[in-house]
Amino acid sequence: MRLISIKMTLYQYKMLSEDDQYDTVFSNGKFLDMVIEGNSKFVLYAIDKFFVEVVWNIETDEIVAKGVFKCGHTLDRYSNVPKEI
């Protein structure tokens, strides 16, 4: 399976419909990391030069939120997580 690299700006992504944003993340986003906090699973994807965080409710297995960003404190959730070996 070959991963297709897409060129897309953050602005172009935000102009997509909600459904197309999810389609783009799940089909073209590169999975980077996942963090579980309580009942929530935070999944980080990269698309070109920005990040998309999808938040799942673990109990219901439903998406409850999505955030889009280039940098900032949201990334800290992933960079400060101690990794178990």
N, C-alpha and C positions, 0 to 999 in steps of 0.2 A: 504494500500500500504506500503510495507516494503522497506526502503532505504538500498541498498547494499553498505557496506563500502569496498572500494578497497584499496589495498596497492600498491602505485606507487611512484617512486621517480620522482623528477623534470626532471632528465636526461631521464628516461624511457618515460615520457610524451612528451618531446621534440623530441624524436626519432619517435613518431607516425606521420603518415601523417596528413596534415592539417584537412582533413575531420574526421579522427579518433580522433584528439584532440577535435574538436567541439562535436563529439558524446560522448566522455568521459565526457566533462564538463557538457553537458546538461542531460546526463543520470545518472552520478555518482557524479557530483560535488554538494556540499552543498551550497545553496544560502545563502549569508551572508548579503548583503546590496546593495542598489542602490542609486546613486546620479545623479541628473539631473543638467547639466550646459549648458545653452544656448540650442543649438540644439542637444546636445549629452546626451545619457543616459549611465552611467558607471555602470556595474553590476559586483559585486564581488562574486566569488565562491571559496570554499576551496576543495582541493583534497588532502587527506592524510596530508602531511606536507608542502604544498605550496598553493599559490593562483593563480587564473586565473581571469583576468579582461577582460570582453567583452564590447566593446564600440559600441553602436548603434546610427545611425543617426535617430532622432525622426521623421523628416519629411518624409524620404523615407522608414523607418522601415527596414533598412538594417544594417548588421554588417559592421563596417568600420575598426575595429582594434581588436587585442587581445594581451594581455600582460600576461606573466607568471613570477612570482617572489616569493621569500620566505619572504622578508622583504624590508624595505626601504621607500623612500618618497612616493611611489605610495599608500601605506596603509594610509598615512596621509589624503588623500582625504576622507576616510571613518571615521577616528577617530576624525576629527575636524569638522564634519558637525553638526551644531545645529539641533536637532530633534524637529519637531513641534508636539505638543500634540493636 
